[in-house]
């Protein structure tokens, strides 16, 4: 059974559960996950990643944020982190270690 869908992004063929996008005469697998996309973006040069990050952050700013939900999420995250510290499962660094890493990274960049 074949179903053809048309969208603003092109046409999509669905054949026995296999999704492919037809655009400009070629087919692209549509099973790309967020993890796949993340890997591809992380492989880009820093300037391109920065532009994408900026665009993503700007897109979040345009959405309405529920302050109560954000507060609940931060509360849950701080509780999770506190539990990790108390159980000994968190890896901690001294200020000296952090400072040393900063100096090493700065020196590698030639700053």
N, C-alpha and C positions, 0 to 999 in steps of 0.2 A: 504494500500500500504506500503510495507516495502522496505527500501533501506539499503544496507550494505556498509559502507565505510571502507577502510583499510588505516591506517596511521602509521607512525613510533611510535605512542603512543599506538597503539592497534586498535581494530576494533570498529566501531560505528554503532549501529542500529538506524535507523530512522523509527518510526512507527507512522503514523498519527500525525506528529509534535512533538512526544515525543522523546527526545534524551537520549540515555543511552550509557555508555561506557562499553564494555566488556573487562575485563582484568583479567587474572588469574582466570577465572571462576566466577566472580561476576560482577554485574552492578552498576554503580555509576551515579547518576543524573548529567547531564552536564549543568544544568541551573545555575551554581554557578556564581554570579556576583562579581565584584570587591569589593563591600561592604561586601559580605559574606566572601570573602577571607581575607579582612582587619580584620574583627571580629575574624576570626580564628587565624590569625597571632598575633593579640594583646593579645590573650589568652595564647600564648606560654610563657615560661620562658624568662627572660630578655636576657640570653646568646644566645638563639636561635633567638630571635627577632633581636639582634644586628648582628648576622651572616647574616640573611636575608636582613637587612638594608644595610649592607656592600656590599652584592652581588648585590642588586638593584642599589646602587650608582655606583658601578663599571660598571654595564651594561650601565648606562647613560654616563659615561665617554668614553665608547667605541664608542658612536654614534657621528656623526658630529653635532655640535650645530651651529645654525645660530645666530651669535652675534647680528645682527640687530633685529631679532625676540625677543631675550632675552631682549634687551634694551627696545623694545616696550612693552613687558609684564611687566617689572619692572616699567616702566613709568605709565602704566595703574594701577598697584597695588598701587603705591605711591599716585596717584590721588584719587583712591578709599579710601585709608586710610585717606588722608587729608580731603576728603568730610565727612567721618564718624566723624572725630574730630570736624570739623566746625559745623556739625549738632547736635552734642552732643550725637550721637549714639554709640560712642566708649567708652569703659570702660578703664579708665586710672588709673595708680598706681603711688604713689609717690616713690621716691628712698628709703625712709624709709620702706615702705611696701614691696618692692622688697627685700631689705636687710633682713628684718625680715623673709620672706618666705625662703630665702636662708639659714639662720641660722637654722630654724626649720627643713628643709629637711636634712641639714648636720647632725644635732643632731639625727634625726631619723635613719640615716644610720650608726651612731656610729663613724663618722669620727672625 
